[in-house]
Amino acid sequence: MKVVERYIMRRALTMFLAALAWTLAIVWTTQVLAKIDLVTDNGQSTLTFFEVAALIIPSIIPIVVPFALVVAVAQTLSAMNTDSELAVL
């Protein structure tokens, strides 16, 4: 793999992980808040709430990953264009 390819992949991967973290946090928060009534109405403990919250994450990852990928690619290309790196390539 060429140096340029590694540089672009590293930059895109960094953007992807950041976008994934933010979108996952937003979607997870909305899903947890939607399920909070399930735990509070039944008088469950805080530990049960966190268990339910943790079980939500695997179901939302396939939904969030494509969106995070699009955001990461767009952000990477935009940043490279701003820094005039696309013109050099």
Summary of the structure (lengths in Angstrom):
residues: 89
radius of gyration: 18.6
end to end distance: 15.6
largest distance: 61.6
contacts: 219
relative contact order: 0.16
helix: 90%
strand: 0%
